[in-house]
Amino acid sequence: MRETLLEIKGLTKAYPGVIANSDVSFSIGRGEVHALLGENGAGKSTLVKMIYGLVKPDSGSMRLNGSAFAPQDPHAARASGVAMVFQHFSLFEALSVAENVALGMENPPKPRDLARQIREVSETYGLPLDPDRTVGGLSAGERQRVEIIRCLLQEPKLLIMDEPTSVLTPQEVEILFQTLRKLSAEGTAILYISHKLEEIRSLCETATILRLGKVVETCDPRDTTARQLAELMVGASFDAVTREARAPGAVRLAVHNLSARSPNAFGTALKDVSFEVRAGEVLGIGGVAGNGQDELLAALSGEIVTRPEMVEFDGTPVGGQGPEARRTAGLLSAPEERLGHAAAPDMSLTENAILTAAAREGLMKNGFLDWSGARGFTEKVIKAFDVRTPGPGTAARALSGGNLQKFVIGREVMQRPEVLVVNQPTWGVDAAAAAAIRQALLHLAGEGAAVVVISQDLDELMEVADRFAALNEGRLSDIRPVQGLTVEQIGLMMGGAHDMEVAHVEA
């Protein structure tokens, strides 16, 4: 039995119309790697925000090191020995690594001393960093190192990590796990949040599972299957994703030597990207975040216009067309950023449906909007994709992230596209919802659509894709059949290895 570091008793937090956490109690031992699991809206984020001082509980108490612990803000939490690495990085791209680290410290040392500390700590924990490099030029994995090193310089007793592997290659994941195991052996407790259940089973010795704001189970994930963990999270069993045998048809989408600048100053230009996708086929494109995924979707959707011949849809050059012309023809897309890009936050779900479905669903008649038809289409999406919402008149921003994701994907799938390009289709959704979305994509391909799935979730790509390629610094690797690919080979492809190197690993 480990000595208790953090004890949580009866934490409760309510917001208007929802109880985020209800009487939550559990403890974390010194040096323990403890998973916090739950579907979207289960209360994980609110709970860790209370531990980190971002949210004050309505009732309940915490004890850290045997003393009362009620941080008024993150400064107080850090002073008590609690550090947190957030899912979305809080770094200034125009500043150096050392400057970003200094901004996160209460009393940073002199620049020369800080640079030395960064080098020493990063090398000690196997996360090498150059303190003088500009953050804007770092990979996503290196940016995460900056966040981790900033926390480790505080010598935390408890390190909270929120979805830490979502931007890493398999090789980088293993390096991170080695670091976390080293920290654990030295007595640092780790509270680990992730939707990747096999990672939980590999790394964590205890898992606390939340459902609708309450603790429903505490177990040893090493003795529990990933499916059992998922069913505990959602409170029910759900169907596994099934693949239907299908023979690829004619080429629906062809990309020829696609090169394009990124509209973002710190984005990644596309460099000579070529591939084809046939009817009934799912092409999976993996890669660490920031290697051109957003730019590729924008070039395929028409948000980035290129030379006409660079993108062909059913043999017709469309690279020079904008999004509306491509949508009308049947080339649809769903971007990664759901709120603000895929959906207008203050518009209702019905209005958001009209934004992308007006032409294909015939929602515009003689210059007037068919509001009845739009509401009917929106209700079909809500029902088919189990979107938890009061109704089609609800504003997009009022939905949880997972439910908005289900709506965005459902809105596109229900339009029966000939080609569908999606980026991070199951980002932030629970296991049951992810399975339903993946099944919908496979069903769409089964009906003859060509589907391109861009994702950082390798398990997802292996589950739905027929062929796989990886983006690295805006270049696409050789495309390989998914069947027979190993995690090591995929990691090499994501890291920019040439096909000969990947083949050597295979041999």
N, C-alpha and C positions, 0 to 999 in steps of 0.2 A: 504494500500500500504506500502510495506517495504522500508526502506531507502536503496539506492543502495550502495553496497559494491564494486563490480567489474563491470566495464563497458567496453565492447569490441566493437570496431568500425572498421569495414572494414578490419579485419585481412586476409591477403593473404599470402600463402606460396606455392611455386612451386618447383618441382624437375624435372630433365630432363625427359620429356615425360609425366609428370602428374602434375596436379594442385591439391595439397592435400587439401588446403583451399582457398576458393574464396569469398572475401568480407563478411566474417563472422561477424555478429553483434548481440549481445544480452547482457543482464545484469543479475547480480545475487544480490539479496538483502541480507541484514544482517539477519542471522538466517534462511535463506531460504534453503530448501533441493531441489536442482535443478538437474534434470536428463539430461544427455547428451546421446542421442540415435542416432543410425545409423547402417547400415549394414557394413560388412567388406569393408574397403577401403573408407568409407564415410568421413574420416578425423578427427575422434575423437582423436586418439592418437597424431597426429600432433598438434591439437589445445591445448590439455592439456600440451603438451611439451613446447609450446610457453608460456603458463601461468606460467609454473614452471621453465622457464629459460633454458631448454635443447635445444630449437630450437629458432632461431631468425626469426621473420616474415619478409617477403619482403616488405610489406606495411601494413598500418593500425596502430591502437594505442589502448592502454589499460589505464584505470584509476582505481586506487585502493584507496579507502578512499578519493576520490576527487582529488588525485594527480596523475601525470603521472607515469605510471608503465611500465618499460621495463627492466625486470631482465636479466642480462648478463649471469647468471648461477644459478643453484639451491640454492647456498649459498645466493645470493642476494634475491631470491624469499622467502626463509625461513626467512631472516632478515626482510622482509616486511610483514610477517605474513601468507605466503602460505605454506602449508604442503601437502604431497602426499603419499598415501599408494598405492604402485604398485601392479599389479596383480600377478607378480612373486616376491616372497620375496627376499630381499637382506640381508640375515643373514649368519653369520659364525657358522656352526653347532658345532664346537669344543669349542666355547666360551660360557660364561654364558649369561643370559638375560641382566644383568647389563652391561656387557662388550659390547654387541651388541648395547645397547641403547647409551652408551657413544660414540661409534664410529660414531653415527649419530648426535652428538651434536657438536656445534662449540666450546663451552667452558664448558666441563662437570665438574660437582662438584666433590668433593672427593667421593671415592667409598661408604663410609658409608652414606653420605648425599644423593647420587644418589639412593642407595637401598631404603632409607626411602621414597624418592619422588616417586619411582616406586610403592611402596606398597600403598602410600596414593592416588595417581592418579588412579591406577588400581582399588582400592576398591571404590573410589568415583564414578567411571563410570561403575561399575559392571563387570569389566574385570580382576578378580584377577590373579596376577602373582607372582611367587616366583623369585626375582631377582638373586638368587644364582643357579638356575637350569641351566643345560647345554642345549642349544637350540637343539642339536641333539636328545635329549630325549623328546622333546615336540611334541604334536599333531599338525596337520596343523592349527586347530583353535587357539591353544595357540600361535603358531608362528605369526599368524595374530595379536593377541593381542600385541605382542612385537612391531610390526610395528606401530600399532595404538598408543600405549602408548608413543613410541618414538616421534610420531608427537604431541601428546597432551602435552607433557612436554615443547613443544615450544610455547604453548598457541596460536594456530593459529587463524587467522580471517577467513581463507578459507581452508577447508580440501577437497582435491581431492581424491576420492576413485575409483579405477579401478577394476571392477568385484569382489567386496569384499566378496561375499557369495559363491563363487564357491568351497570353501573348507570347508564349514560349514554344520553341521547337522541342521534340522529345528529348534531345540531348541536353538542352537547357533546363528542362524539367528535372532531369536526373541530377544536374549540378545543384539546382535549388534544393532538392530533397536532401542531398548530402549536407548542404549548409544547415538546413533545418534540423537534421538529426544531430549535427555537431552542437548546435545551440541547445537542443534538448539535453544532450549528454552533459553539457555545462550547467544545466539547471534552469535554463530559460523555458518558461511555459509558452506554448503556441496555441492560439485559438484560430482554427483553420476553417474558412468558409469556402465551399466549392460545390458545383453541380456535377463534377466529374467523380463518380462514385468509385470507380476502380482506383483512382488516386487516393481517395479517402481510405480504402481498404489497405493500400500499400503503405501509407504514411502514418495513419492515426491509430492510437490505441484505445480511444474512447470516442463515442459519437453521441451527442445530444440532439434529438430530433424534435423540431417544433412543427405544430400544425395548428393553423388558425390562432396563433399567438400563445399556444400552450405547449408545455413539454409533454410529449406522448410516449417517449421511450428514451432510455439511455442504454447503450449496448457497446460491445466490442466489435467494431466493423470488420476486424480480421476474421471473425467467426460468423459473419453475416454476408450473404450474397448481395451483389449490387442491386438485383431485382427486389430482394426483400427490403433493402434500405429505401428504394424508390417507392415501394408500396406502403411502407410506414410513413413516408413523407406525404403521400397523397391520400392515405386512408382507404385505399381500395386497390384491387388488382386492375391491370390494364393490358390490352392486347399488345403483343410484340409486333414490331414492324415486319411485314412479310413482303417478299419480292416475287413478282410474277415473271415467268419466262417470257421474253420478248426479243424479237429480232430487229436490229436497227434498220430504219428505212433510208429514205433519201436525205441528203444534207439539208438541214434547215437553216443553220447559222454557220457562216464561214468568215473567219477573220484572217486578213492577209497583211503581214508585216506592219501591224498596227503600232505606230509611234505617236505619242501625244504628250505635251507638257501638262504638268499638274496645275490647276488653278490655285492651289495652296502653296504659299511660299516655302513651307517645309514638307510639301507632299513629294510624291515619287513619280517621275516621268515614266511612261510606258515605252519600252524599247523593243521594237521589232517582234511583237507578239503575234503568233499565228496558231490557229487551231480550227477544227471543224466539229460540229455537233449534229448528229443525225436524229431523225424522228425516232422517238421511243428510247432515246439514250439520255443518261444523266452523266454529265462531265463534272467531276469534283475538282475544284481549284483551291489548294491549301496555301498556307504561308503565314509567317509571323506578321502581326499587325504593322501597317505602315510600309508595306512593300509594293504598293500599287493596286491594292484591292478596290479601294474607293474609285480610283481613276479608271480601272477596267470597267467597273459597272457603269460609270458615267459615260464612257465611250460607247458601250453597248446600248445604253438606254437612249442616247442622243443628247445628254446634258453636255458632253464634250463632242463637238463636231469635228470630223476628220475628213480626209479625202474620201470621196464616195466609195471607191473600190476597196477601202480598208475593211469595211464591214458589209457583208452580203447577207440578205435575208431571202431565203427561197430563190437564190440566184440573182436577185435584184440588188444593185449597189445602194446602200442606205446610209453610208457613213456621213454624208452631207446633210441628212435629215435631222430634224429636232425630235424631241420625245413624243409629241402628239402624233406626228405622222407615223412613227414606228408603232406606237400603241394601236392606232387605228388599224394598221396592217396586221397586228397580232404579235409584235415583239414587246413583251411586258417585262417590268422589273420591279424589284423591291429592295431599296437600299438598307444599309446597316443602321443608320441613325433614324429611329422610328419617329421620335417626337421632334418636329421641326423640318425634317426632310421627307420622310414617308407620310407624315400626317401633320396637318396644321393644328397646333395645340388648342386654339380657342374655337375652332370650328367643330360642329357636331359630327358624329360618325356618318350621318347621312350626307352632310356637305363634303366630308372627306371622301366618301364613296364616289360622289359626282366628279371630284377633281380628276380621278384617273379612269373612271368607268363610263363617263358620259357618252362617248362615241360608241364603244363596243356594246353597251347595254341599251342603247337608244334612249338615253335619258334627256335628250334635247329634241324637242319637236317644234318646228316652225319658229325657231329662235327663242322658245320658252322652255324652262326647265320642267320636267315631269317629276314633280315632288312625290307624287304617289308611287310612281315606279321606282324612284330613288330609295324611298323608305322601304319598299318591298324588297329591293335588292339587298339593302343593308341588313334587313331582318333575316334574309337567307344566309348571309355571311355569319351573322351573330349565332344563328342556330347551328349551322354546319360546323363551325369551328369553336363552339362552346365558349364564346366571348362573354365573360361575366360583366354585365353592365345593366343598368336600369332600363336602357332602351336605345333606339337609334338616334334620339335627340341629345344624348349625353355628349359632352365635349370630350375630345380626344385626350386632353390633359388629365381628365378625371379618372381614366383607366389606369390600372397598374401596368408596369412595363410589360409583363408577360401577356396580359390580356390585349394590350394594344398591339403587341407583336402578332398575336393570333389573328386580330382583325386585319392588319396590314397584309399578311400572307394570304389570308382567306379572300380578301378583296381582289387580289390578283388572280389566284387560282380559280375563283368562281367566274372569271371572265373567259375561261377556256382559251388561254393563249396558245399560239403555235410554237412560240419560243418564250421561255420564262428564265430570267436571270435574277438570282437572289443572292444577297450578301448577308451572311450570319442569320439564316432563317430561324434558328431556335435560340438566339442570344437571350439569356436571362429567363428562359421559361423552364418550368418544372419538367420532370421526366415524362409524365403522362402527356402533357401538351406537346413536348418535343416529339414524342412518338407519333402523335396524331399529325403534326405538321410534316414529318418525314414521310409518313404513309400517304399524305395528300400529294406530295411531290412525286412519289413513285407511281401513284395512280394516274397522275397527269401524264407522266412519261408513257405509262401503259396505254393511254388513249392516243398516243402518237405525237405528243409534244416533245420538243427538244428542251432539256432543262440544264442550266448551268448553276451549280451550287458553289458559291465562294464562301469558305468557312475556315475558321481557326480551330474548329473542333474536329480532330482527326477521326475520332470514333464515329462522328456523324458522317463524314465523307466515306469512310469504309463501309458504312451501313447502306448508303443510298447510291453511291456512284458506281458506274461501270468502268470508267477510266479516270485516272488521277494525274494532275500536273501541279507544280508548285510555282508560285510567284516569288522571286527574290530580286530586290532592287529594280523592280519594273520589268524584269525578264521572265519569260515562262520556260520552265524546264521541258524536256521531252515528255510526251504524254505516254503513260503506261497503264496497262490493265490493272485494275484494283486487285483482282484475284492473284494471290501469290506475293504481293508487296508486303515487306516487313516494316515495322516501326522504325528500324535503323535506316532502311533505305529511304523512307519518307522523310526522316529528319535530315538526311544528307541532301535530298532534293530541296527541302525548304531552306537549307543553309547555302544553296547555290552551287552544290557539287555538280560536276559534269556527268553525263550519262555513263561514261566509262567507269567513274568512281562508284556509281550506284551499282552498275553491273558487276564490278569487282566484289562488292559486299555480297551480292546475290550468289556469286560463284563460291 
